[in-house]
């Protein structure tokens, strides 16, 4: 009985040692699956609550920023491009406390020469209260 427990424990330990690097590589490349799930669930609901439909949105999906963000938010963002303003990308985040969706003040704007710049000024879909992502 005792040898059986030791053998099972040893197999589990070896499995964990082998699986850990694969899990780490997945999270580094794709982001935290929990954060991804939260964003995919909460942000579309939030946008619908704001009165936006799928017809208003050109593209929207979860993105994993490559830099450190505001510690009050989960690391992953949700990017949205509206059809009426296709040169501006809006970002939404989810607060760690209360899991509320907030729009970030920083937006990406594609200029006519193809360069993307970060803007914070008011645009067509800017919300009155936004949060700084950095």
Residue pairs with C-beta under 8 A, 6 or more apart in sequence:
27 33
30 36
30 64
31 62
31 64
31 75
31 76
32 74
32 75
32 76
35 62
35 74
35 75
35 76
35 94
36 62
36 76
38 74
38 76
38 94
38 99
39 62
39 74
39 76
39 77
39 78
39 92
39 94
40 62
40 78
42 94
42 99
42 101
43 60
43 78
43 80
43 92
43 94
43 101
44 60
46 92
46 101
47 57
47 60
47 80
52 82
55 83
56 82
56 83
56 84
57 80
57 81
57 82
57 83
58 81
58 82
58 83
58 86
59 79
59 80
59 81
60 78
60 79
60 80
60 81
61 78
61 79
62 76
62 77
62 78
62 79
63 76
63 77
63 78
63 79
63 91
64 75
64 76
64 77
65 75
65 76
65 77
65 133
67 134
68 134
69 75
69 77
69 93
69 133
69 134
70 93
70 131
70 132
70 133
70 134
71 96
72 95
72 96
72 97
72 131
73 93
73 94
73 95
73 96
73 102
73 131
73 133
74 93
74 94
74 95
74 96
76 93
76 94
77 91
77 92
77 93
77 104
77 133
78 91
78 92
78 93
79 89
79 90
79 91
79 92
80 89
80 90
80 91
80 92
81 88
81 89
81 90
82 88
82 90
82 124
82 125
84 124
85 123
85 124
85 125
87 109
87 110
87 111
88 107
88 108
88 109
88 110
88 119
88 123
88 124
88 125
89 107
89 108
89 109
89 110
90 103
90 104
90 107
90 125
91 103
91 104
91 106
91 107
91 108
91 133
92 101
92 102
92 103
92 104
93 101
93 102
93 104
93 131
93 133
94 100
94 101
94 102
95 102
102 129
102 130
102 131
103 126
103 127
103 130
103 131
104 130
104 131
104 132
104 133
105 120
105 130
105 131
105 132
105 133
106 118
106 119
106 120
106 132
106 133
106 134
107 118
107 119
107 120
107 123
107 126
108 116
108 117
108 118
108 119
109 116
109 117
109 118
109 119
109 123
110 116
111 117
